[in-house]
Amino acid sequence: MTDALASLGLMALLTSGRLNDWIAGPIVVGMLAAITLPERFLKDNRLTQFAMVTSVVLLLVQMLRLGSGTDILEAAVEFAAALQVIRVLTREGAAHDQQIILLALLHLIAGAVVGGGLAYGACFLAFLVVAPGALVLSHLRREVEGNYQQGARDRTGLPVDVPRILRSRRVVSRQLLVFTCSLSIPIFLFTALLFVLFPRVGLSLFLINPGAGTRVVGFAEEVNLGRVGTIRSDPTIVMRVFPATVPSPAPQRLGLYLAGAKFDEYDGRAWRRTQSGRQLADQVAGSFRLGFPVGQPQKNRMRIDLEPISPQVLFLPEQVLTFTLHQPDSALPDHREPGIFVDGEEIYSYEGGDGQGLRYFVQQADLMGRRPLHPVPAHRHRYLGLPPKLSDKVAALARRWAPEGLAPFEAARAIERRLRIDYTYDLSSPSGSSANPLEHFLFESKRGHCEYYSTAMAMMLRTLDIPSRNVTGFVGGTYNRFGEFYAVRQADAHSWVEALLPKRGWVRFDPTPPAGALPDAHPGAISTIREMLEALSQRWDRHVVGYDLNQQVSLWRDIVRKYRGFQPKSSSRSGATPSPKRIGLALFGVLLLGGSLYLYYRTRTKRDEDDNPPDAETVARLQAAALYQKLELVMAKRGIPRAVGIPPWRHASSIADADHPDAEEVLELTERYLTARFGGAPLDEEQQRDYLSRVRRLQSADQNHPPASEPSPLSAT
């Protein structure tokens, strides 16, 4: 159980993601070795010396890392985890076990501060089940080791075998383990009650450094054409999208096209933003407006739960009129409202907050056959620039695919169609290592990932004098039927093109073949399990990690509403609380039922005892113990009492060593008692009478009259 607590504490830290991979690996290996190595190896003095040296070295290394700028929380967590492994490797006795339990509890607390996800919740519940039993057994082991120190002997005079006592099923029975572990049920209920009644209001005080979040490629100030594409295999969830309405049955895949970054300049290898300066976004009545004309028809709001990511970009679908941040409890002291910024390409990002991601609501325009005009950029020429070394072959190919005379929209559709049909989607395109990756893709390999397709289309449109820009974001998500949301993963990252068309504004085109543009989906049992875990994780984050005053008030209102719903509506006292008389009668009934059950239990227990009398061996041991108790009373009167913690044989030996006049008689009577109780040689009636006579003579040794005869204990009973 101690090993289980130590492992659960480390898992609470490891699942937080705050441990460096180079440190987490050795810690896991060391913990596995510590709990699987045989005991004879753990008692080796060389291992203890190695552990001491390692502890000092780790402390010095962490201090040096702190001096070089490492986060103090990260260094402390890593050192605490390594210290636990060393303690488990070198433990000796109950005192070290209790140190391990204390370290495991500190790890669990640290895991709540730096992590707190669904994996931490599983560790917490398992810890709660194991902890009561581990604490009880650790205390029992400490008591056994304290009462039987080295050199102690049992009642027969033999050395006490402490490991045998600790392994005994009579000492630690199955019933004891079940009872101690079941104590976790009331503990959990009490903890849950406290959690519900007292929501967290000071979380920001403990989030010393919540971290920058998961790194997402493609949304920085620059995107290199030859270094994008490997994120297609990453299943990490970036955001959860809750559409306003979902048809029945819900489509498994949904194209959302959530834009996160837009680039206007391409130099032949990488995309950049020429106007990347950020400024605080204007906010009107709690909402951020994206510049569309006022009075546009609107759809229902879409909710987006964004995970902590880096860079901290907001992802917005097409034709967004406004978006609004979710403000859970601005009055609470732990609330830190994030700052919203916008750059020259109308890309929104945020700073601050609680390090737990962001929730926001998006209001889209309802097209209904018409597209609201987006304001035409003042610097139209920025979206017509071409790299200096772009070959004339690119322009010639664009004119061949979109002959002169086509409208801009039709020309764009023609180029989009040819790229989707004539080229092949490939994550490991050979064009990335070329000096001119775009031309190598168009005329040689004809294979590439989405960034090649969007770049090719944007450059070809510009050769036709159609302003265009490259957009990176997420193409869509996969439906989670358990959580009723669309999970958008890093594997759904995508790149597409926006063209500025007359009377239409910015229009999206996606030249990537369908195999590369659709979100990833993996049907089957594994996918179902993953969906369940993701839905549980979402609810855990919402109702446990994000539990706040609003949820507390809503919970209380639901309880009151359901309580009133149970009351009879036809009664004239409908809506009123039960009368004191009814409450008193109910309590009296509960007490009466409890008393009846208790009496039944006592009667049944006594009946079982009467039906199952003790056997002859047990009776003989009880008689021997009763005889020795009489001897103990006499020894107390003679001034040689036996202390509770001293075994009978040792007490008799100490009297003999002190040359007490009663030593010989006391030693012989003690040996007869030990033989009768533990040696398998019970005393018959005559031997019991003789034992009592000798005890009486010992009692009257300082009196000048013979002892009276004693009746047989058997006849007395």
WOURDA-V592453 format. One record per helix or strand of 3 or more residues. SS is the DSSP state (H for helix, E for strand). FROM is the first residue (numbers start at 1). LEN is the number of residues. If there is no record, write none. Layout:
# WOURDA-V592453
SS FROM LEN
SS FROM LEN
This chain:
# WOURDA-V592453
H 2 13
H 21 16
H 39 4
H 45 23
H 72 18
H 94 21
H 118 30
H 162 6
H 174 24
H 203 4
E 222 3
H 225 3
H 230 4
E 237 6
E 253 11
E 270 3
E 287 3
E 302 5
E 320 6
E 339 4
E 348 4
E 358 8
H 380 4
H 392 10
H 408 15
H 430 4
H 437 9
H 450 14
E 468 13
E 485 5
H 490 3
E 493 9
E 505 5
H 514 4
H 525 21
H 549 18
H 580 32
H 616 22
H 648 10
H 663 16
H 685 15
H 713 4
